[in-house]
Amino acid sequence: MTVRNPMLAIEIDRKKALPIYQQICERFRTAIAAGHLRPGDRVPPLRGLATQLNTARGTVELAYTILVDEGYLQMRGAAGTFVSPSLSAAQMQAVAAGGRDDAADVLTTDLVGGEKAPYASPSHATARQRPIAAALSGEPRPLQPGLPALDAFPRKLWSRIVSRRARGGGQAMLAYPDPVGYLPLREHIATYLGLSRGVTCLPNQVFITGGYRATLELVLRSLASPGDRMWFEDPGYLLARNFLAETGVQLVPVPVDAEGIDVERGIEREPAARFALVTPSHQSPLGNTLSLARRMALLTWAEAASRWIIEDDYDSEFRYLGRPLPALKSLDRHDRVLYCGTFSKVMFPGLRLAYTVVPERAIERVERVACSMNTGAPTLFQAALADFIEQGHFARHVKRMRTLYGQRRLLIAHALKQAFGERLTVKLPPGGIQFAVQFAEAADGPVDDVAVATRARQAGLAVLPLSNWYAHGRMRDTPRGLVMGFANITDTTEADRLVRTLRSCLDG
């Protein structure tokens, strides 16, 4: 089948293994390289091209999204879609020189209608991940999401505890760690969760890991099969999405609204999914709380066909309006929820300690996989953390930080409103150490939040573009904004200075 216009011929071959959306991307790149399409040329509309190719509109839409993100196309709303006028001669030559089709090995996720579409091609995902990784690792930078107040952590106290353990802990502190975790720490976590999160569990249900990614890997290696489908919040946690796409799990984006993940939409899109990954206490990145009705609906969905819910409870300790909400796991009467927590937010991310509470029926499988992976976290830090908790320092630290963050979140909110006015919507969530703000649409269309975040990064700030957290982030109706942290803002002067810098990045 062939589509022709005066400047472009697109051919697709349904017998080829290469998915149709990738073939469309390949044809556009080739046309640009050959000079059949030049910067500023208009390309066929989505619906028209889909009709002529006899394929779903979503397939063409996804191809265009990839090409927009790669810089080849530019969407101008009602005016149509055009070859990007900013394509330089050097870029055109690079395409012509035979740049490979990076979408060839993309991992896919099933969408409504039975067609498969990508979360991102490897090149697209990598391009997104580079600035994300730069913003979230290495030397801490202002407004970095998910970063606790490093200035307020009791480092001297922690150093004494670690040193004491290193001196008196015996050879066990230096040997290979237990793959399932240091038992005293597992016991303390079980007690803590029962008191603070309403999660009733035994120590042998608690598995210690080297971070949230390691937790997901342990869970999926233990319980998932190749091709299993997983509901994933849309928008949802970026780094988890990118990692999961590498595992072979087929991600099904499910919309999020003010009540959290829309369970009914999830059932419509993929009723046979085996997993759902959710952030019910503080949705990442929007900050919404999963309503009780949605919680019960999600549990009912899981119970009906022995599905698994992965609950990421990453920063629930910090709530500023009312008491911390009980975990989804506390409502789980049929043992279908795997509860995941981390010490990166309540302690510091360099500790690299996280944990998961698995249902009793899954203990044997998870333990077997944990032993085969043999990637236990360092015993020295686990033992020191167990001491930190046992001696009451952990509870006191969390209490102090809850008060401190409640003050610092107001500083940044006030500064943002003063600097941006009506150009930015600031709605502080009731908890967490980061939040998302949304840009008002400009006269010439949506704000390019990726460009704003890039300029902010060049100015030394670590904000992230909100649109990247969506499955199809470059569509015109995708909310545009920024995701930022506030835990390390020390006073009004600093808040005003940082926000003025950020404001200068809005208009370039």
C-alpha positions as CSV (number, residue, x, y, z in Angstrom):
1,M,0.0,0.0,0.0
2,T,1.4,3.4,-1.0
3,V,0.5,7.0,0.0
4,R,1.6,9.8,-2.3
5,N,1.5,13.5,-2.3
6,P,3.6,15.9,-4.4
7,M,6.5,15.7,-1.9
8,L,6.2,12.3,-0.2
9,A,5.6,8.6,-0.9
10,I,5.0,6.3,2.1
11,E,5.0,2.6,1.6
12,I,4.3,0.0,4.4
13,D,4.7,-3.7,4.2
14,R,2.4,-5.7,6.6
15,K,4.5,-8.8,6.0
16,K,7.6,-7.2,7.5
17,A,8.5,-7.8,11.2
18,L,9.1,-4.1,11.7
19,P,5.9,-2.6,13.2
20,I,3.9,-0.1,11.1
21,Y,4.6,2.9,13.2
22,Q,8.4,2.2,12.9
23,Q,8.0,1.9,9.1
24,I,6.3,5.3,9.0
25,C,9.1,6.8,11.1
26,E,11.7,5.3,8.7
27,R,9.9,6.6,5.6
28,F,9.8,10.1,7.0
29,R,13.5,10.1,7.9
30,T,14.3,8.8,4.4
31,A,12.2,11.4,2.8
32,I,13.9,14.2,4.8
33,A,17.3,12.7,4.0
34,A,16.5,12.6,0.3
35,G,15.3,16.2,0.3
36,H,11.7,15.2,-0.6
37,L,10.7,16.9,2.6
38,R,12.4,20.1,3.6
39,P,12.2,22.2,6.8
40,G,8.8,24.0,6.9
41,D,7.0,21.5,4.6
42,R,3.6,20.4,5.8
43,V,3.1,16.6,6.2
44,P,-0.2,14.6,5.9
45,P,-2.6,15.0,8.8
46,L,-2.9,12.1,11.2
47,R,-6.4,11.1,10.3
48,G,-5.8,11.4,6.6
49,L,-2.6,9.3,6.6
50,A,-4.2,6.7,8.8
51,T,-7.1,6.4,6.4
52,Q,-4.9,6.1,3.4
53,L,-2.7,3.5,5.0
54,N,-5.7,1.7,6.4
55,T,-4.2,1.6,9.9
56,A,-5.3,2.9,13.3
57,R,-5.0,6.7,13.9
58,G,-3.1,5.9,17.1
59,T,-0.4,4.1,15.0
60,V,0.3,7.3,12.9
61,E,-0.1,9.4,16.0
62,L,2.7,7.5,17.8
63,A,4.9,7.6,14.8
64,Y,4.5,11.4,14.7
65,T,5.1,11.7,18.4
66,I,8.5,9.9,18.0
67,L,9.4,12.1,15.1
68,V,8.4,15.2,17.0
69,D,10.5,14.2,20.0
70,E,13.5,13.4,17.7
71,G,13.2,16.9,16.3
72,Y,12.1,16.0,12.8
73,L,8.5,17.2,13.0
74,Q,6.7,20.0,14.7
75,M,3.0,20.1,15.6
76,R,1.2,23.4,15.3
77,G,-2.3,22.5,16.5
78,A,-5.0,23.3,14.0
79,A,-2.5,24.5,11.5
80,G,-1.2,20.9,11.1
81,T,2.2,19.1,11.4
82,F,5.3,20.3,9.6
83,V,8.9,19.3,9.1
84,S,10.7,21.2,11.8
85,P,12.0,24.5,10.5
86,S,14.9,24.3,13.0
87,L,16.4,21.3,11.3
88,S,19.9,22.4,10.5
89,A,21.9,21.5,7.4
90,A,24.2,19.4,9.5
91,Q,21.3,17.4,10.9
92,M,20.0,16.9,7.4
93,Q,23.4,15.6,6.3
94,A,23.6,13.3,9.3
95,V,20.3,11.8,8.3
96,A,21.4,11.4,4.8
97,A,24.6,9.8,5.9
98,G,22.6,6.8,7.0
99,G,21.7,7.2,10.6
100,R,20.2,3.9,11.7
101,D,16.6,3.4,12.6
102,D,16.9,3.4,16.4
103,A,13.3,2.2,16.8
104,A,14.0,-1.3,15.5
105,D,14.3,-3.0,18.8
106,V,11.6,-1.1,20.7
107,L,9.7,-2.8,23.5
108,T,6.0,-2.4,23.2
109,T,2.9,-2.0,25.3
110,D,-0.6,-3.1,24.3
111,L,-3.1,-0.2,23.9
112,V,-6.8,-0.1,23.3
113,G,-7.8,-1.7,20.0
114,G,-5.2,-4.5,20.1
115,E,-2.4,-2.5,18.3
116,K,1.0,-2.4,19.9
117,A,2.7,1.0,20.4
118,P,5.9,2.0,22.1
119,Y,6.5,3.9,25.3
120,A,9.6,5.0,23.5
121,S,12.2,3.8,21.1
122,P,15.6,3.1,22.6
123,S,17.0,6.3,21.1
124,H,13.9,8.2,22.3
125,A,14.1,6.7,25.8
126,T,17.8,7.2,26.0
127,A,17.4,10.8,25.0
128,R,14.9,11.3,27.8
129,Q,17.0,9.5,30.3
130,R,20.2,11.4,29.9
131,P,19.0,14.7,31.3
132,I,16.9,12.8,33.9
133,A,19.9,10.9,35.1
134,A,22.0,14.0,35.1
135,A,19.4,15.8,37.2
136,L,18.9,13.0,39.7
137,S,22.5,11.8,40.3
138,G,25.9,13.2,41.2
139,E,26.2,16.6,43.0
140,P,22.8,17.6,44.4
141,R,21.3,20.7,42.6
142,P,18.6,23.1,43.6
143,L,14.9,22.1,43.1
144,Q,15.9,18.4,42.5
145,P,12.8,16.2,42.7
146,G,12.8,13.4,45.3
147,L,15.8,14.7,47.2
148,P,15.4,15.0,51.0
149,A,16.9,17.9,53.1
150,L,20.6,16.9,53.1
151,D,21.5,19.9,55.2
152,A,19.2,18.7,58.0
153,F,20.3,15.1,58.1
154,P,22.2,14.2,61.4
155,R,25.4,13.2,59.8
156,K,27.6,13.3,62.9
157,L,25.1,11.0,64.7
158,W,24.9,8.7,61.7
159,S,28.7,8.6,61.3
160,R,29.1,7.6,65.0
161,I,26.6,4.7,64.6
162,V,28.3,3.5,61.4
163,S,31.7,3.7,62.9
164,R,30.6,1.8,66.0
165,R,29.2,-0.9,63.9
166,A,32.3,-1.1,61.7
167,R,34.5,-1.4,64.8
168,G,32.4,-3.9,66.8
169,G,30.3,-5.7,64.3
170,G,32.7,-8.6,63.8
171,Q,33.5,-10.3,60.5
172,A,29.8,-10.5,59.5
173,M,30.0,-6.7,58.7
174,L,32.7,-7.5,56.1
175,A,31.3,-10.7,54.6
176,Y,28.8,-11.2,51.8
177,P,25.4,-9.9,52.9
178,D,22.4,-12.1,53.4
179,P,20.5,-11.9,50.0
180,V,17.1,-11.4,51.8
181,G,18.4,-8.8,54.2
182,Y,19.8,-8.3,57.7
183,L,17.3,-9.9,60.1
184,P,17.2,-7.2,62.8
185,L,16.5,-4.5,60.2
186,R,13.7,-6.7,58.7
187,E,12.2,-7.0,62.2
188,H,12.3,-3.2,62.8
189,I,10.7,-2.5,59.4
190,A,7.9,-5.0,60.1
191,T,7.2,-3.2,63.5
192,Y,7.5,0.2,62.0
193,L,5.0,-0.5,59.1
194,G,2.5,-2.0,61.6
195,L,2.6,1.1,63.7
196,S,2.9,3.8,61.0
197,R,1.3,2.4,57.9
198,G,-1.2,-0.1,59.2
199,V,0.7,-2.9,57.3
200,T,0.6,-6.1,59.3
201,C,3.5,-8.4,58.3
202,L,6.1,-10.8,59.6
203,P,9.9,-10.2,59.3
204,N,10.2,-13.0,56.8
205,Q,7.9,-11.2,54.5
206,V,10.3,-8.2,54.4
207,F,13.0,-8.3,51.8
208,I,15.8,-5.7,51.8
209,T,17.1,-4.4,48.4
210,G,19.6,-2.0,47.1
211,G,17.0,0.5,45.9
212,Y,13.6,0.8,44.2
213,R,14.9,-0.5,40.8
214,A,16.3,-3.6,42.6
215,T,13.0,-4.1,44.3
216,L,11.1,-4.1,41.0
217,E,13.6,-6.5,39.5
218,L,13.3,-8.9,42.4
219,V,9.5,-8.7,42.2
220,L,9.2,-9.2,38.5
221,R,11.8,-12.0,38.3
222,S,9.9,-13.8,41.0
223,L,6.3,-13.4,39.8
224,A,6.2,-12.2,36.2
225,S,6.4,-14.1,33.0
226,P,7.5,-12.7,29.6
227,G,4.8,-10.7,27.9
228,D,2.8,-10.0,31.1
229,R,0.9,-6.8,31.0
230,M,1.1,-4.2,33.7
231,W,-1.1,-1.2,34.4
232,F,1.1,1.9,34.8
233,E,0.0,5.3,35.9
234,D,-0.2,7.9,33.2
235,P,1.6,10.1,34.1
236,G,3.8,7.9,36.1
237,Y,7.3,7.6,37.7
238,L,9.8,8.1,34.8
239,L,12.7,6.0,36.0
240,A,10.4,3.1,36.8
241,R,8.7,3.3,33.4
242,N,12.1,3.2,31.6
243,F,13.3,0.3,33.6
244,L,10.1,-1.7,33.2
245,A,10.2,-1.2,29.5
246,E,13.5,-3.1,29.5
247,T,12.2,-6.1,31.3
248,G,9.8,-7.4,28.7
249,V,6.7,-6.5,30.6
250,Q,4.1,-4.8,28.4
251,L,3.1,-1.5,30.0
252,V,-0.5,-0.3,29.7
253,P,-0.8,3.4,30.4
254,V,-3.8,4.1,32.6
255,P,-5.0,7.7,33.1
256,V,-4.7,9.4,36.5
257,D,-7.2,12.1,37.7
258,A,-7.9,13.8,41.0
259,E,-8.8,10.4,42.6
260,G,-5.7,8.6,41.4
261,I,-5.4,5.9,38.8
262,D,-8.7,5.4,36.9
263,V,-9.5,1.7,37.5
264,E,-12.4,1.6,35.1
265,R,-10.3,2.9,32.3
266,G,-7.6,0.3,33.2
267,I,-10.2,-2.4,32.8
268,E,-11.4,-1.0,29.5
269,R,-7.8,-0.8,28.2
270,E,-6.5,-4.1,29.4
271,P,-8.7,-6.2,31.7
272,A,-6.3,-9.2,31.5
273,A,-3.3,-7.3,33.0
274,R,-1.5,-9.3,35.6
275,F,0.1,-6.4,37.5
276,A,-0.7,-2.8,38.4
277,L,2.0,-0.5,39.6
278,V,0.6,2.4,41.7
279,T,1.6,5.3,44.0
280,P,-1.6,5.6,46.0
281,S,-0.5,7.8,48.9
282,H,1.3,10.5,46.8
283,Q,0.9,9.9,43.1
284,S,4.1,10.4,41.2
285,P,4.3,13.1,39.9
286,L,0.9,14.8,40.3
287,G,0.6,14.3,44.1
288,N,-3.0,13.1,44.1
289,T,-4.1,10.6,46.7
290,L,-5.9,7.4,45.6
291,S,-9.5,7.6,46.8
292,L,-11.0,4.9,49.0
293,A,-13.5,4.0,46.3
294,R,-10.6,3.5,43.8
295,R,-8.6,1.6,46.3
296,M,-11.4,-0.9,46.8
297,A,-12.0,-1.2,43.1
298,L,-8.3,-1.9,42.5
299,L,-8.3,-4.5,45.2
300,T,-11.4,-6.1,43.8
301,W,-9.9,-6.2,40.3
302,A,-6.8,-7.9,41.7
303,E,-8.7,-10.4,43.8
304,A,-11.0,-11.5,40.9
305,A,-8.2,-13.1,38.9
306,S,-5.2,-13.5,41.3
307,R,-3.5,-10.4,40.0
308,W,-0.7,-8.5,41.7
309,I,-0.7,-4.9,42.8
310,I,2.7,-3.2,43.4
311,E,2.3,-0.4,45.9
312,D,5.1,2.2,45.7
313,D,4.9,4.1,49.0
314,Y,7.9,6.2,48.4
315,D,7.4,9.3,50.6
316,S,4.2,8.8,52.6
317,E,5.9,9.7,55.9
318,F,5.7,13.3,54.9
319,R,2.1,14.6,55.1
320,Y,1.2,18.1,56.1
321,L,-2.5,18.1,56.2
322,G,-3.9,15.5,58.7
323,R,-2.3,12.2,59.6
324,P,-0.4,10.0,57.2
325,L,-2.9,7.8,55.3
326,P,-2.9,4.1,55.8
327,A,-1.2,2.1,53.0
328,L,-3.2,0.3,50.3
329,K,-1.6,-2.8,51.7
330,S,-3.5,-2.3,55.0
331,L,-6.8,-2.9,53.1
332,D,-5.6,-6.0,51.4
333,R,-7.6,-8.9,52.7
334,H,-6.6,-11.4,50.0
335,D,-2.8,-10.9,50.0
336,R,-2.5,-9.5,46.5
337,V,-0.5,-6.3,47.3
338,L,3.3,-6.1,47.3
339,Y,4.3,-3.1,49.4
340,C,7.4,-1.3,48.4
341,G,9.2,1.4,50.5
342,T,12.6,3.1,50.4
343,F,14.9,5.0,52.8
344,S,16.1,7.3,50.0
345,K,13.5,9.9,51.0
346,V,13.4,9.6,54.8
347,M,17.2,9.2,55.2
348,F,19.3,10.0,52.1
349,P,19.5,8.4,48.6
350,G,23.2,7.5,48.8
351,L,22.2,4.9,51.4
352,R,20.8,2.7,48.6
353,L,18.4,0.8,50.9
354,A,14.8,-0.1,50.1
355,Y,12.5,-3.0,50.9
356,T,9.4,-4.8,49.9
357,V,6.8,-6.7,51.8
358,V,5.6,-9.7,49.9
359,P,2.5,-11.8,50.4
360,E,3.0,-15.0,52.4
361,R,2.2,-17.2,49.4
362,A,5.1,-15.6,47.5
363,I,7.8,-15.8,50.2
364,E,9.4,-19.0,48.9
365,R,9.5,-17.8,45.3
366,V,10.9,-14.4,46.2
367,E,13.5,-15.8,48.5
368,R,14.7,-18.3,45.9
369,V,15.1,-15.5,43.4
370,A,16.8,-13.2,45.9
371,C,19.3,-15.9,46.7
372,S,20.0,-16.6,43.0
373,M,20.5,-12.9,42.3
374,N,22.8,-12.6,45.4
375,T,22.7,-8.8,45.3
376,G,22.1,-8.1,49.0
377,A,22.7,-4.6,50.3
378,P,25.9,-4.0,52.5
379,T,25.4,-5.4,55.9
380,L,27.2,-2.6,57.6
381,F,24.7,0.0,56.5
382,Q,21.7,-2.3,57.2
383,A,23.0,-2.9,60.7
384,A,23.7,0.8,61.3
385,L,20.1,1.6,60.1
386,A,18.7,-1.0,62.4
387,D,20.5,0.7,65.3
388,F,19.3,4.2,64.1
389,I,15.7,2.9,64.3
390,E,16.1,1.0,67.5
391,Q,17.6,3.9,69.4
392,G,14.7,6.2,68.4
393,H,16.7,8.4,66.0
394,F,14.6,7.5,63.0
395,A,11.3,8.4,64.5
396,R,12.7,11.8,65.8
397,H,14.3,12.5,62.4
398,V,11.0,11.9,60.5
399,K,9.1,14.1,62.9
400,R,11.6,16.9,62.5
401,M,11.6,16.7,58.7
402,R,7.8,16.6,58.5
403,T,7.8,20.0,60.3
404,L,10.7,21.4,58.2
405,Y,9.3,20.3,54.9
406,G,5.9,21.8,55.8
407,Q,7.6,25.2,56.1
408,R,9.8,24.8,53.0
409,R,7.0,23.9,50.7
410,L,5.2,27.1,51.5
411,L,8.4,29.1,50.8
412,I,8.6,27.8,47.2
413,A,4.9,28.0,46.6
414,H,4.8,31.7,47.6
415,A,7.9,32.5,45.5
416,L,6.5,30.7,42.4
417,K,3.2,32.6,42.6
418,Q,5.0,35.9,43.0
419,A,7.3,35.3,40.0
420,F,5.0,33.6,37.5
421,G,1.6,34.9,38.4
422,E,-1.1,33.5,36.1
423,R,1.4,31.8,33.8
424,L,1.8,29.0,36.3
425,T,-0.7,26.9,38.3
426,V,0.7,26.0,41.7
427,K,-1.3,23.4,43.7
428,L,0.6,22.0,46.6
429,P,-0.3,18.4,47.3
430,P,-0.9,17.4,51.0
431,G,2.3,15.4,51.2
432,G,5.6,14.5,49.7
433,I,8.9,16.3,49.1
434,Q,8.2,17.2,45.4
435,F,5.3,18.5,43.4
436,A,4.3,19.3,39.8
437,V,3.3,22.8,38.5
438,Q,1.6,23.4,35.2
439,F,2.1,26.2,32.7
440,A,-0.9,28.1,31.3
441,E,-1.0,27.9,27.6
442,A,0.7,30.7,25.8
443,A,-0.9,32.7,22.9
444,D,1.0,30.7,20.4
445,G,0.3,27.3,21.9
446,P,1.5,25.1,24.7
447,V,4.7,26.0,26.5
448,D,7.6,23.8,25.6
449,D,8.4,22.5,29.1
450,V,11.2,20.3,27.8
451,A,13.0,23.5,26.5
452,V,12.3,25.3,29.7
453,A,13.7,22.4,31.8
454,T,16.8,22.3,29.5
455,R,17.5,26.0,30.0
456,A,16.9,25.5,33.7
457,R,19.4,22.7,33.8
458,Q,22.0,24.9,32.0
459,A,21.3,27.5,34.7
460,G,22.1,25.0,37.4
461,L,18.6,23.9,38.4
462,A,17.3,20.3,38.4
463,V,13.7,20.6,37.5
464,L,12.1,18.0,35.1
465,P,9.6,18.6,32.4
466,L,6.1,17.3,33.4
467,S,5.2,16.2,29.9
468,N,8.0,13.6,29.9
469,W,6.1,11.8,32.7
470,Y,3.3,11.0,30.3
471,A,3.3,8.0,27.9
472,H,2.8,10.3,24.9
473,G,4.3,13.4,26.3
474,R,4.6,15.5,23.1
475,M,0.9,15.5,22.1
476,R,-0.6,18.9,22.0
477,D,-3.1,18.3,24.8
478,T,-0.5,16.8,27.2
479,P,-0.2,19.0,30.3
480,R,3.0,21.1,30.3
481,G,4.8,22.0,33.4
482,L,7.7,21.2,35.7
483,V,8.3,18.7,38.5
484,M,10.5,20.1,41.3
485,G,11.6,19.3,44.8
486,F,11.5,21.8,47.7
487,A,13.1,20.0,50.6
488,N,16.5,21.7,50.3
489,I,15.3,25.3,50.2
490,T,16.5,26.9,53.4
491,D,14.9,30.3,53.5
492,T,12.9,33.0,51.7
493,T,15.9,34.6,50.1
494,E,17.0,31.3,48.5
495,A,13.5,30.5,47.3
496,D,13.2,33.9,45.6
497,R,16.6,33.6,44.0
498,L,16.0,30.1,42.6
499,V,12.5,31.0,41.3
500,R,13.8,34.2,39.6
501,T,16.3,32.0,37.8
502,L,13.6,29.6,36.8
503,R,11.4,32.4,35.6
504,S,14.1,33.7,33.3
505,C,14.1,30.2,31.7
506,L,10.5,30.4,30.7
507,D,10.9,32.8,27.8
508,G,14.5,31.8,26.9
